[in-house]
Amino acid sequence: MTAASLALLGGTLVQAAEQPKVEKYTYETKLDIARVINVEEPGNVCEVVPVHMVYEDHQGQRHVVEYSVMGKGCQSN
C-alpha cells in the first residue's frame, strides 16, 4: 500500500470514528436534547419514510436519531 493510500484510509477511519451511531427512535427512547443541529426533511413521496435528526445532549455529545414521518408528497383535495 502506498503512503497516499494509507493516509486516505486513515482519514476515512478517523471520520468513521467521529460519526455518532444512528439510534432508531422508539416510544421508549429517552432523548436528552440540549441543542438540535440538523433535522432532515422527508422526501416528496406519499409514504412513511425514515428521517434523521442530529442533536447534542447536555454533556456535549452528538447523537443521530432516526424516526419515521409521512413524506411531503401527499395531496389532499
All heavy atoms as a GROMACS GRO file, in nm:
protein
  590
    1MET      N    1   0.084  -0.118   0.000
    1MET     CA    2   0.000   0.000   0.000
    1MET      C    3   0.089   0.124   0.000
    1MET      O    4   0.186   0.130   0.073
    1MET     CB    5  -0.088  -0.003   0.125
    1MET     CG    6  -0.225   0.052   0.105
    1MET     SD    7  -0.324   0.040   0.255
    1MET     CE    8  -0.450  -0.069   0.197
    2THR      N    9   0.053   0.222  -0.078
    2THR     CA   10   0.133   0.345  -0.084
    2THR      C   11   0.102   0.434   0.035
    2THR      O   12   0.000   0.417   0.104
    2THR     CB   13   0.102   0.422  -0.213
    2THR    OG1   14  -0.033   0.469  -0.206
    2THR    CG2   15   0.124   0.337  -0.336
    3ALA      N   16   0.188   0.531   0.059
    3ALA     CA   17   0.168   0.626   0.169
    3ALA      C   18   0.038   0.704   0.150
    3ALA      O   19  -0.036   0.729   0.246
    3ALA     CB   20   0.286   0.720   0.179
    4ALA      N   21   0.006   0.740   0.025
    4ALA     CA   22  -0.118   0.814  -0.002
    4ALA      C   23  -0.240   0.729   0.030
    4ALA      O   24  -0.337   0.778   0.088
    4ALA     CB   25  -0.122   0.859  -0.148
    5SER      N   26  -0.233   0.600  -0.004
    5SER     CA   27  -0.345   0.510   0.026
    5SER      C   28  -0.364   0.495   0.176
    5SER      O   29  -0.476   0.494   0.226
    5SER     CB   30  -0.322   0.372  -0.036
    5SER     OG   31  -0.317   0.381  -0.176
    6LEU      N   32  -0.253   0.482   0.247
    6LEU     CA   33  -0.260   0.470   0.393
    6LEU      C   34  -0.317   0.596   0.456
    6LEU      O   35  -0.398   0.590   0.548
    6LEU     CB   36  -0.123   0.440   0.451
    6LEU     CG   37  -0.072   0.298   0.430
    6LEU    CD1   38   0.072   0.287   0.478
    6LEU    CD2   39  -0.159   0.198   0.500
    7ALA      N   40  -0.276   0.712   0.406
    7ALA     CA   41  -0.328   0.838   0.458
    7ALA      C   42  -0.478   0.850   0.433
    7ALA      O   43  -0.554   0.893   0.520
    7ALA     CB   44  -0.254   0.955   0.395
    8LEU      N   45  -0.522   0.811   0.314
    8LEU     CA   46  -0.664   0.816   0.281
    8LEU      C   47  -0.742   0.721   0.369
    8LEU      O   48  -0.847   0.757   0.424
    8LEU     CB   49  -0.685   0.781   0.134
    8LEU     CG   50  -0.828   0.785   0.082
    8LEU    CD1   51  -0.889   0.923   0.101
    8LEU    CD2   52  -0.833   0.746  -0.064
    9LEU      N   53  -0.692   0.599   0.387
    9LEU     CA   54  -0.758   0.502   0.473
    9LEU      C   55  -0.764   0.551   0.616
    9LEU      O   56  -0.866   0.542   0.683
    9LEU     CB   57  -0.685   0.367   0.465
    9LEU     CG   58  -0.739   0.255   0.553
    9LEU    CD1   59  -0.884   0.223   0.515
    9LEU    CD2   60  -0.654   0.132   0.542
   10GLY      N   61  -0.654   0.608   0.664
   10GLY     CA   62  -0.650   0.661   0.800
   10GLY      C   63  -0.751   0.773   0.819
   10GLY      O   64  -0.820   0.780   0.920
   11GLY      N   65  -0.762   0.862   0.720
   11GLY     CA   66  -0.860   0.970   0.728
   11GLY      C   67  -1.002   0.918   0.730
   11GLY      O   68  -1.088   0.968   0.802
   12THR      N   69  -1.029   0.814   0.652
   12THR     CA   70  -1.162   0.752   0.648
   12THR      C   71  -1.194   0.690   0.782
   12THR      O   72  -1.305   0.703   0.832
   12THR     CB   73  -1.170   0.647   0.535
   12THR    OG1   74  -1.139   0.712   0.412
   12THR    CG2   75  -1.308   0.585   0.527
   13LEU      N   76  -1.097   0.623   0.842
   13LEU     CA   77  -1.120   0.560   0.973
   13LEU      C   78  -1.144   0.664   1.081
   13LEU      O   79  -1.229   0.644   1.168
   13LEU     CB   80  -1.001   0.471   1.009
   13LEU     CG   81  -0.982   0.347   0.924
   13LEU    CD1   82  -0.854   0.275   0.963
   13LEU    CD2   83  -1.102   0.254   0.936
   14VAL      N   84  -1.073   0.775   1.076
   14VAL     CA   85  -1.094   0.882   1.174
   14VAL      C   86  -1.234   0.939   1.158
   14VAL      O   87  -1.305   0.959   1.256
   14VAL     CB   88  -0.988   0.993   1.158
   14VAL    CG1   89  -1.025   1.116   1.240
   14VAL    CG2   90  -0.851   0.940   1.201
   15GLN      N   91  -1.278   0.964   1.033
   15GLN     CA   92  -1.413   1.015   1.011
   15GLN      C   93  -1.517   0.917   1.063
   15GLN      O   94  -1.615   0.957   1.126
   15GLN     CB   95  -1.437   1.041   0.863
   15GLN     CG   96  -1.375   1.166   0.812
   15GLN     CD   97  -1.406   1.188   0.665
   15GLN    OE1   98  -1.433   1.093   0.590
   15GLN    NE2   99  -1.403   1.312   0.622
   16ALA      N  100  -1.499   0.789   1.038
   16ALA     CA  101  -1.595   0.688   1.084
   16ALA      C  102  -1.600   0.685   1.236
   16ALA      O  103  -1.705   0.669   1.295
   16ALA     CB  104  -1.557   0.551   1.029
   17ALA      N  105  -1.487   0.703   1.302
   17ALA     CA  106  -1.483   0.702   1.447
   17ALA      C  107  -1.553   0.825   1.506
   17ALA      O  108  -1.609   0.818   1.613
   17ALA     CB  109  -1.339   0.697   1.495
   18GLU      N  110  -1.551   0.938   1.434
   18GLU     CA  111  -1.611   1.060   1.483
   18GLU      C  112  -1.762   1.065   1.460
   18GLU      O  113  -1.831   1.140   1.524
   18GLU     CB  114  -1.546   1.181   1.415
   18GLU     CG  115  -1.401   1.200   1.455
   18GLU     CD  116  -1.332   1.309   1.375
   18GLU    OE1  117  -1.396   1.368   1.285
   18GLU    OE2  118  -1.215   1.335   1.401
   19GLN      N  119  -1.813   0.987   1.366
   19GLN     CA  120  -1.956   0.988   1.335
   19GLN      C  121  -2.032   0.914   1.444
   19GLN      O  122  -1.999   0.801   1.477
   19GLN     CB  123  -1.982   0.919   1.201
   19GLN     CG  124  -1.925   0.995   1.083
   19GLN     CD  125  -2.007   1.116   1.051
   19GLN    OE1  126  -2.015   1.210   1.129
   19GLN    NE2  127  -2.069   1.117   0.937
   20PRO      N  128  -2.136   0.977   1.502
   20PRO     CA  129  -2.216   0.906   1.601
   20PRO      C  130  -2.299   0.795   1.535
   20PRO      O  131  -2.339   0.806   1.419
   20PRO     CB  132  -2.306   1.014   1.660
   20PRO     CG  133  -2.302   1.127   1.566
   20PRO     CD  134  -2.178   1.114   1.483
   21LYS      N  135  -2.322   0.689   1.609
   21LYS     CA  136  -2.402   0.578   1.562
   21LYS      C  137  -2.548   0.623   1.550
   21LYS      O  138  -2.598   0.697   1.634
   21LYS     CB  139  -2.391   0.463   1.664
   21LYS     CG  140  -2.463   0.337   1.623
   21LYS     CD  141  -2.450   0.234   1.733
   21LYS     CE  142  -2.579   0.240   1.812
   21LYS     NZ  143  -2.596   0.145   1.916
   22VAL      N  144  -2.616   0.579   1.446
   22VAL     CA  145  -2.757   0.614   1.427
   22VAL      C  146  -2.840   0.532   1.524
   22VAL      O  147  -2.832   0.409   1.528
   22VAL     CB  148  -2.802   0.588   1.281
   22VAL    CG1  149  -2.952   0.613   1.267
   22VAL    CG2  150  -2.725   0.675   1.185
   23GLU      N  151  -2.919   0.601   1.605
   23GLU     CA  152  -3.007   0.536   1.702
   23GLU      C  153  -3.149   0.534   1.645
   23GLU      O  154  -3.199   0.637   1.601
   23GLU     CB  155  -3.006   0.614   1.834
   23GLU     CG  156  -2.868   0.633   1.892
   23GLU     CD  157  -2.864   0.740   2.001
   23GLU    OE1  158  -2.963   0.753   2.077
   23GLU    OE2  159  -2.763   0.810   2.009
   24LYS      N  160  -3.214   0.420   1.645
   24LYS     CA  161  -3.353   0.409   1.598
   24LYS      C  162  -3.445   0.455   1.711
   24LYS      O  163  -3.439   0.404   1.822
   24LYS     CB  164  -3.387   0.265   1.560
   24LYS     CG  165  -3.297   0.207   1.455
   24LYS     CD  166  -3.349   0.237   1.318
   24LYS     CE  167  -3.262   0.163   1.217
   24LYS     NZ  168  -3.306   0.181   1.085
   25TYR      N  169  -3.531   0.551   1.682
   25TYR     CA  170  -3.625   0.602   1.781
   25TYR      C  171  -3.741   0.504   1.801
   25TYR      O  172  -3.795   0.450   1.705
   25TYR     CB  173  -3.681   0.738   1.739
   25TYR     CG  174  -3.784   0.791   1.835
   25TYR    CD1  175  -3.744   0.855   1.951
   25TYR    CD2  176  -3.920   0.773   1.812
   25TYR    CE1  177  -3.838   0.901   2.042
   25TYR    CE2  178  -4.014   0.820   1.901
   25TYR     CZ  179  -3.973   0.883   2.016
   25TYR     OH  180  -4.066   0.929   2.105
   26THR      N  181  -3.775   0.482   1.926
   26THR     CA  182  -3.898   0.410   1.962
   26THR      C  183  -3.969   0.496   2.068
   26THR      O  184  -3.911   0.592   2.120
   26THR     CB  185  -3.869   0.271   2.021
   26THR    OG1  186  -3.805   0.286   2.149
   26THR    CG2  187  -3.782   0.187   1.929
   27TYR      N  188  -4.091   0.460   2.102
   27TYR     CA  189  -4.163   0.537   2.202
   27TYR      C  190  -4.097   0.528   2.340
   27TYR      O  191  -4.116   0.614   2.424
   27TYR     CB  192  -4.309   0.492   2.211
   27TYR     CG  193  -4.388   0.533   2.090
   27TYR    CD1  194  -4.441   0.438   2.004
   27TYR    CD2  195  -4.409   0.667   2.059
   27TYR    CE1  196  -4.514   0.475   1.891
   27TYR    CE2  197  -4.481   0.705   1.947
   27TYR     CZ  198  -4.534   0.609   1.864
   27TYR     OH  199  -4.604   0.645   1.753
   28GLU      N  200  -4.015   0.428   2.362
   28GLU     CA  201  -3.944   0.412   2.489
   28GLU      C  202  -3.811   0.489   2.492
   28GLU      O  203  -3.748   0.498   2.597
   28GLU     CB  204  -3.916   0.264   2.518
   28GLU     CG  205  -4.041   0.183   2.548
   28GLU     CD  206  -4.117   0.141   2.422
   28GLU    OE1  207  -4.053   0.124   2.316
   28GLU    OE2  208  -4.240   0.128   2.430
   29THR      N  209  -3.766   0.543   2.379
   29THR     CA  210  -3.639   0.612   2.372
   29THR      C  211  -3.642   0.739   2.458
   29THR      O  212  -3.733   0.819   2.447
   29THR     CB  213  -3.606   0.651   2.226
   29THR    OG1  214  -3.605   0.533   2.146
   29THR    CG2  215  -3.471   0.719   2.216
   30LYS      N  216  -3.540   0.752   2.543
   30LYS     CA  217  -3.526   0.873   2.625
   30LYS      C  218  -3.427   0.965   2.555
   30LYS      O  219  -3.313   0.930   2.533
   30LYS     CB  220  -3.472   0.838   2.763
   30LYS     CG  221  -3.555   0.735   2.838
   30LYS     CD  222  -3.681   0.796   2.891
   30LYS     CE  223  -3.750   0.698   2.984
   30LYS     NZ  224  -3.885   0.670   2.951
   31LEU      N  225  -3.474   1.083   2.516
   31LEU     CA  226  -3.390   1.178   2.446
   31LEU      C  227  -3.346   1.290   2.541
   31LEU      O  228  -3.427   1.345   2.613
   31LEU     CB  229  -3.464   1.239   2.327
   31LEU     CG  230  -3.509   1.142   2.218
   31LEU    CD1  231  -3.594   1.214   2.115
   31LEU    CD2  232  -3.390   1.076   2.153
   32ASP      N  233  -3.218   1.321   2.539
   32ASP     CA  234  -3.161   1.430   2.618
   32ASP      C  235  -3.112   1.533   2.517
   32ASP      O  236  -2.996   1.533   2.478
   32ASP     CB  237  -3.046   1.378   2.704
   32ASP     CG  238  -2.972   1.490   2.777
   32ASP    OD1  239  -3.028   1.600   2.792
   32ASP    OD2  240  -2.857   1.466   2.817
   33ILE      N  241  -3.202   1.620   2.473
   33ILE     CA  242  -3.169   1.715   2.366
   33ILE      C  243  -3.142   1.853   2.427
   33ILE      O  244  -3.231   1.916   2.483
   33ILE     CB  245  -3.284   1.725   2.263
   33ILE    CG1  246  -3.310   1.588   2.201
   33ILE    CG2  247  -3.250   1.829   2.157
   33ILE    CD1  248  -3.431   1.583   2.110
   34ALA      N  249  -3.017   1.897   2.415
   34ALA     CA  250  -2.981   2.032   2.458
   34ALA      C  251  -2.986   2.128   2.340
   34ALA      O  252  -3.024   2.244   2.355
   34ALA     CB  253  -2.842   2.033   2.520
   35ARG      N  254  -2.947   2.077   2.220
   35ARG     CA  255  -2.943   2.162   2.102
   35ARG      C  256  -2.964   2.076   1.978
   35ARG      O  257  -2.896   1.976   1.960
   35ARG     CB  258  -2.807   2.231   2.094
   35ARG     CG  259  -2.791   2.325   1.977
   35ARG     CD  260  -2.660   2.403   1.986
   35ARG     NE  261  -2.544   2.320   1.964
   35ARG     CZ  262  -2.473   2.319   1.851
   35ARG    NH1  263  -2.508   2.398   1.750
   35ARG    NH2  264  -2.368   2.242   1.838
   36VAL      N  265  -3.059   2.116   1.894
   36VAL     CA  266  -3.081   2.048   1.766
   36VAL      C  267  -2.985   2.107   1.665
   36VAL      O  268  -2.979   2.230   1.648
   36VAL     CB  269  -3.228   2.063   1.718
   36VAL    CG1  270  -3.245   2.006   1.579
   36VAL    CG2  271  -3.322   1.996   1.817
   37ILE      N  272  -2.911   2.021   1.597
   37ILE     CA  273  -2.812   2.065   1.498
   37ILE      C  274  -2.871   2.061   1.358
   37ILE      O  275  -2.853   2.153   1.279
   37ILE     CB  276  -2.685   1.980   1.508
   37ILE    CG1  277  -2.623   2.001   1.646
   37ILE    CG2  278  -2.586   2.014   1.396
   37ILE    CD1  279  -2.517   1.902   1.684
   38ASN      N  280  -2.944   1.953   1.325
   38ASN     CA  281  -2.999   1.939   1.192
   38ASN      C  282  -3.118   1.843   1.196
   38ASN      O  283  -3.114   1.743   1.267
   38ASN     CB  284  -2.893   1.885   1.095
   38ASN     CG  285  -2.944   1.879   0.952
   38ASN    OD1  286  -3.001   1.974   0.901
   38ASN    ND2  287  -2.924   1.766   0.888
   39VAL      N  288  -3.222   1.875   1.120
   39VAL     CA  289  -3.336   1.786   1.101
   39VAL      C  290  -3.353   1.764   0.952
   39VAL      O  291  -3.369   1.862   0.877
   39VAL     CB  292  -3.466   1.844   1.161
   39VAL    CG1  293  -3.583   1.751   1.136
   39VAL    CG2  294  -3.450   1.869   1.310
   40GLU      N  295  -3.347   1.640   0.910
   40GLU     CA  296  -3.361   1.605   0.768
   40GLU      C  297  -3.506   1.618   0.725
   40GLU      O  298  -3.597   1.575   0.797
   40GLU     CB  299  -3.312   1.461   0.751
   40GLU     CG  300  -3.310   1.409   0.612
   40GLU     CD  301  -3.258   1.266   0.608
   40GLU    OE1  302  -3.289   1.187   0.699
   40GLU    OE2  303  -3.185   1.235   0.513
   41GLU      N  304  -3.529   1.678   0.609
   41GLU     CA  305  -3.664   1.690   0.555
   41GLU      C  306  -3.703   1.560   0.484
   41GLU      O  307  -3.621   1.501   0.416
   41GLU     CB  308  -3.670   1.805   0.454
   41GLU     CG  309  -3.658   1.942   0.517
   41GLU     CD  310  -3.780   1.981   0.598
   41GLU    OE1  311  -3.893   1.946   0.558
   41GLU    OE2  312  -3.761   2.045   0.701
   42PRO      N  313  -3.828   1.518   0.499
   42PRO     CA  314  -3.872   1.399   0.425
   42PRO      C  315  -3.882   1.428   0.276
   42PRO      O  316  -3.897   1.543   0.236
   42PRO     CB  317  -4.009   1.368   0.485
   42PRO     CG  318  -4.057   1.498   0.539
   42PRO     CD  319  -3.935   1.574   0.581
   43GLY      N  320  -3.873   1.324   0.198
   43GLY     CA  321  -3.881   1.338   0.053
   43GLY      C  322  -4.020   1.374   0.005
   43GLY      O  323  -4.118   1.375   0.081
   44ASN      N  324  -4.032   1.400  -0.122
   44ASN     CA  325  -4.158   1.437  -0.185
   44ASN      C  326  -4.230   1.310  -0.232
   44ASN      O  327  -4.252   1.290  -0.351
   44ASN     CB  328  -4.132   1.534  -0.302
   44ASN     CG  329  -4.259   1.600  -0.350
   44ASN    OD1  330  -4.356   1.609  -0.276
   44ASN    ND2  331  -4.258   1.644  -0.473
   45VAL      N  332  -4.263   1.224  -0.136
   45VAL     CA  333  -4.332   1.098  -0.164
   45VAL      C  334  -4.454   1.090  -0.073
   45VAL      O  335  -4.462   1.160   0.027
   45VAL     CB  336  -4.240   0.976  -0.140
   45VAL    CG1  337  -4.124   0.976  -0.238
   45VAL    CG2  338  -4.189   0.972   0.003
   46CYS      N  339  -4.548   1.004  -0.109
   46CYS     CA  340  -4.667   0.986  -0.027
   46CYS      C  341  -4.660   0.851   0.043
   46CYS      O  342  -4.732   0.757   0.009
   46CYS     CB  343  -4.793   0.997  -0.113
   46CYS     SG  344  -4.945   1.001  -0.013
   47GLU      N  345  -4.567   0.843   0.136
   47GLU     CA  346  -4.548   0.722   0.215
   47GLU      C  347  -4.466   0.757   0.339
   47GLU      O  348  -4.408   0.864   0.346
   47GLU     CB  349  -4.477   0.614   0.134
   47GLU     CG  350  -4.339   0.654   0.086
   47GLU     CD  351  -4.278   0.549  -0.005
   47GLU    OE1  352  -4.266   0.433   0.037
   47GLU    OE2  353  -4.244   0.584  -0.118
   48VAL      N  354  -4.464   0.667   0.433
   48VAL     CA  355  -4.384   0.687   0.553
   48VAL      C  356  -4.238   0.662   0.517
   48VAL      O  357  -4.205   0.561   0.454
   48VAL     CB  358  -4.430   0.592   0.665
   48VAL    CG1  359  -4.340   0.604   0.786
   48VAL    CG2  360  -4.576   0.621   0.702
   49VAL      N  361  -4.151   0.756   0.557
   49VAL     CA  362  -4.009   0.747   0.526
   49VAL      C  363  -3.925   0.775   0.650
   49VAL      O  364  -3.969   0.848   0.739
   49VAL     CB  365  -3.968   0.846   0.414
   49VAL    CG1  366  -4.035   0.810   0.282
   49VAL    CG2  367  -4.002   0.988   0.452
   50PRO      N  368  -3.805   0.718   0.657
   50PRO     CA  369  -3.717   0.750   0.769
   50PRO      C  370  -3.646   0.882   0.746
   50PRO      O  371  -3.610   0.916   0.634
   50PRO     CB  372  -3.617   0.634   0.768
   50PRO     CG  373  -3.612   0.589   0.627
   50PRO     CD  374  -3.751   0.613   0.572
   51VAL      N  375  -3.630   0.959   0.853
   51VAL     CA  376  -3.552   1.083   0.850
   51VAL      C  377  -3.459   1.082   0.972
   51VAL      O  378  -3.477   1.002   1.064
   51VAL     CB  379  -3.640   1.210   0.851
   51VAL    CG1  380  -3.720   1.222   0.724
   51VAL    CG2  381  -3.730   1.214   0.972
   52HIS      N  382  -3.362   1.172   0.971
   52HIS     CA  383  -3.264   1.178   1.079
   52HIS      C  384  -3.261   1.316   1.143
   52HIS      O  385  -3.278   1.416   1.074
   52HIS     CB  386  -3.125   1.144   1.026
   52HIS     CG  387  -3.116   1.007   0.970
   52HIS    ND1  388  -3.133   0.981   0.837
   52HIS    CD2  389  -3.094   0.888   1.030
   52HIS    CE1  390  -3.122   0.851   0.816
   52HIS    NE2  391  -3.098   0.792   0.932
   53MET      N  392  -3.239   1.316   1.272
   53MET     CA  393  -3.216   1.440   1.346
   53MET      C  394  -3.081   1.426   1.415
   53MET      O  395  -3.054   1.324   1.480
   53MET     CB  396  -3.324   1.465   1.450
   53MET     CG  397  -3.297   1.588   1.535
   53MET     SD  398  -3.426   1.629   1.656
   53MET     CE  399  -3.424   1.487   1.763
   54VAL      N  400  -2.998   1.528   1.400
   54VAL     CA  401  -2.870   1.533   1.470
   54VAL      C  402  -2.887   1.632   1.584
   54VAL      O  403  -2.935   1.744   1.564
   54VAL     CB  404  -2.756   1.579   1.376
   54VAL    CG1  405  -2.624   1.584   1.450
   54VAL    CG2  406  -2.748   1.488   1.254
   55TYR      N  407  -2.850   1.590   1.704
   55TYR     CA  408  -2.862   1.678   1.819
   55TYR      C  409  -2.746   1.659   1.915
   55TYR      O  410  -2.672   1.562   1.905
   55TYR     CB  411  -2.996   1.657   1.892
   55TYR     CG  412  -3.009   1.524   1.963
   55TYR    CD1  413  -2.975   1.512   2.098
   55TYR    CD2  414  -3.055   1.411   1.898
   55TYR    CE1  415  -2.987   1.391   2.163
   55TYR    CE2  416  -3.069   1.290   1.962
   55TYR     CZ  417  -3.035   1.281   2.096
   55TYR     OH  418  -3.047   1.160   2.161
   56GLU      N  419  -2.732   1.754   2.005
   56GLU     CA  420  -2.629   1.749   2.108
   56GLU      C  421  -2.698   1.735   2.242
   56GLU      O  422  -2.798   1.804   2.268
   56GLU     CB  423  -2.549   1.880   2.102
   56GLU     CG  424  -2.417   1.876   2.173
   56GLU     CD  425  -2.337   2.001   2.141
   56GLU    OE1  426  -2.356   2.100   2.215
   56GLU    OE2  427  -2.260   1.998   2.044
   57ASP      N  428  -2.648   1.645   2.326
   57ASP     CA  429  -2.708   1.628   2.459
   57ASP      C  430  -2.645   1.727   2.558
   57ASP      O  431  -2.559   1.807   2.522
   57ASP     CB  432  -2.697   1.482   2.507
   57ASP     CG  433  -2.556   1.435   2.533
   57ASP    OD1  434  -2.464   1.519   2.552
   57ASP    OD2  435  -2.535   1.312   2.536
   58HIS      N  436  -2.688   1.723   2.684
   58HIS     CA  437  -2.641   1.819   2.783
   58HIS      C  438  -2.495   1.797   2.824
   58HIS      O  439  -2.437   1.882   2.891
   58HIS     CB  440  -2.734   1.818   2.905
   58HIS     CG  441  -2.864   1.885   2.877
   58HIS    ND1  442  -2.972   1.819   2.822
   58HIS    CD2  443  -2.902   2.014   2.892
   58HIS    CE1  444  -3.072   1.904   2.806
   58HIS    NE2  445  -3.033   2.023   2.847
   59GLN      N  446  -2.435   1.686   2.784
   59GLN     CA  447  -2.294   1.662   2.809
   59GLN      C  448  -2.208   1.699   2.688
   59GLN      O  449  -2.088   1.678   2.687
   59GLN     CB  450  -2.268   1.514   2.844
   59GLN     CG  451  -2.313   1.476   2.984
   59GLN     CD  452  -2.464   1.469   2.997
   59GLN    OE1  453  -2.531   1.413   2.912
   59GLN    NE2  454  -2.517   1.528   3.103
   60GLY      N  455  -2.271   1.751   2.582
   60GLY     CA  456  -2.198   1.793   2.463
   60GLY      C  457  -2.174   1.682   2.362
   60GLY      O  458  -2.104   1.702   2.264
   61GLN      N  459  -2.233   1.564   2.382
   61GLN     CA  460  -2.218   1.452   2.290
   61GLN      C  461  -2.318   1.465   2.176
   61GLN      O  462  -2.435   1.497   2.199
   61GLN     CB  463  -2.242   1.318   2.363
   61GLN     CG  464  -2.141   1.290   2.471
   61GLN     CD  465  -2.003   1.265   2.416
   61GLN    OE1  466  -1.988   1.192   2.318
   61GLN    NE2  467  -1.903   1.326   2.476
   62ARG      N  468  -2.273   1.437   2.054
   62ARG     CA  469  -2.364   1.439   1.939
   62ARG      C  470  -2.430   1.304   1.922
   62ARG      O  471  -2.369   1.200   1.945
   62ARG     CB  472  -2.288   1.471   1.811
   62ARG     CG  473  -2.264   1.618   1.796
   62ARG     CD  474  -2.233   1.654   1.655
   62ARG     NE  475  -2.214   1.798   1.652
   62ARG     CZ  476  -2.200   1.867   1.543
   62ARG    NH1  477  -2.199   1.808   1.426
   62ARG    NH2  478  -2.185   1.997   1.547
   63HIS      N  479  -2.557   1.310   1.881
   63HIS     CA  480  -2.636   1.190   1.855
   63HIS      C  481  -2.708   1.206   1.722
   63HIS      O  482  -2.740   1.318   1.682
   63HIS     CB  483  -2.742   1.170   1.965
   63HIS     CG  484  -2.685   1.152   2.100
   63HIS    ND1  485  -2.660   1.028   2.154
   63HIS    CD2  486  -2.647   1.242   2.194
   63HIS    CE1  487  -2.610   1.043   2.275
   63HIS    NE2  488  -2.601   1.172   2.301
   64VAL      N  489  -2.735   1.093   1.658
   64VAL     CA  490  -2.818   1.091   1.538
   64VAL      C  491  -2.931   0.994   1.566
   64VAL      O  492  -2.907   0.878   1.599
   64VAL     CB  493  -2.740   1.044   1.413
   64VAL    CG1  494  -2.832   1.040   1.292
   64VAL    CG2  495  -2.621   1.134   1.386
   65VAL      N  496  -3.054   1.043   1.558
   65VAL     CA  497  -3.170   0.957   1.582
   65VAL      C  498  -3.249   0.946   1.452
   65VAL      O  499  -3.266   1.045   1.381
   65VAL     CB  500  -3.256   1.009   1.699
   65VAL    CG1  501  -3.320   1.144   1.670
   65VAL    CG2  502  -3.362   0.910   1.739
   66GLU      N  503  -3.292   0.826   1.421
   66GLU     CA  504  -3.372   0.801   1.301
   66GLU      C  505  -3.515   0.772   1.346
   66GLU      O  506  -3.538   0.694   1.438
   66GLU     CB  507  -3.317   0.681   1.224
   66GLU     CG  508  -3.398   0.649   1.099
   66GLU     CD  509  -3.341   0.531   1.023
   66GLU    OE1  510  -3.237   0.548   0.958
   66GLU    OE2  511  -3.400   0.422   1.033
   67TYR      N  512  -3.610   0.838   1.280
   67TYR     CA  513  -3.751   0.816   1.311
   67TYR      C  514  -3.830   0.825   1.181
   67TYR      O  515  -3.780   0.869   1.078
   67TYR     CB  516  -3.802   0.918   1.415
   67TYR     CG  517  -3.782   1.063   1.375
   67TYR    CD1  518  -3.888   1.136   1.321
   67TYR    CD2  519  -3.659   1.126   1.390
   67TYR    CE1  520  -3.870   1.269   1.284
   67TYR    CE2  521  -3.641   1.258   1.354
   67TYR     CZ  522  -3.748   1.328   1.302
   67TYR     OH  523  -3.731   1.459   1.265
   68SER      N  524  -3.955   0.783   1.184
   68SER     CA  525  -4.038   0.778   1.064
   68SER      C  526  -4.138   0.893   1.061
   68SER      O  527  -4.197   0.927   1.164
   68SER     CB  528  -4.114   0.646   1.058
   68SER     OG  529  -4.024   0.539   1.050
   69VAL      N  530  -4.155   0.951   0.942
   69VAL     CA  531  -4.255   1.057   0.921
   69VAL      C  532  -4.322   1.033   0.786
   69VAL      O  533  -4.270   0.960   0.702
   69VAL     CB  534  -4.192   1.199   0.923
   69VAL    CG1  535  -4.132   1.230   1.057
   69VAL    CG2  536  -4.092   1.216   0.813
   70MET      N  537  -4.433   1.098   0.766
   70MET     CA  538  -4.501   1.090   0.637
   70MET      C  539  -4.431   1.185   0.540
   70MET      O  540  -4.398   1.297   0.576
   70MET     CB  541  -4.648   1.130   0.653
   70MET     CG  542  -4.733   1.097   0.535
   70MET     SD  543  -4.740   0.918   0.518
   70MET     CE  544  -4.852   0.904   0.383
   71GLY      N  545  -4.407   1.139   0.419
   71GLY     CA  546  -4.344   1.221   0.317
   71GLY      C  547  -4.430   1.341   0.281
   71GLY      O  548  -4.549   1.348   0.315
   72LYS      N  549  -4.372   1.435   0.211
   72LYS     CA  550  -4.441   1.560   0.177
   72LYS      C  551  -4.514   1.554   0.043
   72LYS      O  552  -4.563   1.655  -0.005
   72LYS     CB  553  -4.342   1.674   0.174
   72LYS     CG  554  -4.286   1.707   0.310
   72LYS     CD  555  -4.201   1.831   0.304
   72LYS     CE  556  -4.166   1.876   0.443
   72LYS     NZ  557  -4.101   2.005   0.443
   73GLY      N  558  -4.525   1.435  -0.017
   73GLY     CA  559  -4.584   1.425  -0.150
   73GLY      C  560  -4.732   1.394  -0.152
   73GLY      O  561  -4.789   1.377  -0.260
   74CYS      N  562  -4.797   1.385  -0.038
   74CYS     CA  563  -4.941   1.355  -0.036
   74CYS      C  564  -5.020   1.484  -0.056
   74CYS      O  565  -4.992   1.586   0.004
   74CYS     CB  566  -4.981   1.292   0.096
   74CYS     SG  567  -4.898   1.136   0.128
   75GLN      N  568  -5.121   1.479  -0.140
   75GLN     CA  569  -5.206   1.596  -0.163
   75GLN      C  570  -5.347   1.564  -0.116
   75GLN      O  571  -5.399   1.455  -0.144
   75GLN     CB  572  -5.208   1.633  -0.310
   75GLN     CG  573  -5.074   1.678  -0.361
   75GLN     CD  574  -5.083   1.731  -0.503
   75GLN    OE1  575  -5.189   1.744  -0.559
   75GLN    NE2  576  -4.968   1.759  -0.560
   76SER      N  577  -5.408   1.658  -0.048
   76SER     CA  578  -5.548   1.642  -0.009
   76SER      C  579  -5.632   1.734  -0.094
   76SER      O  580  -5.597   1.847  -0.121
   76SER     CB  581  -5.566   1.672   0.138
   76SER     OG  582  -5.526   1.805   0.167
   77ASN      N  583  -5.745   1.683  -0.140
   77ASN     CA  584  -5.833   1.764  -0.225
   77ASN      C  585  -5.960   1.798  -0.151
   77ASN      O  586  -6.016   1.734  -0.078
   77ASN     CB  587  -5.869   1.689  -0.353
   77ASN     CG  588  -5.746   1.670  -0.440
   77ASN    OD1  589  -5.663   1.759  -0.445
   77ASN    ND2  590  -5.736   1.558  -0.507
   0.00000   0.00000   0.00000
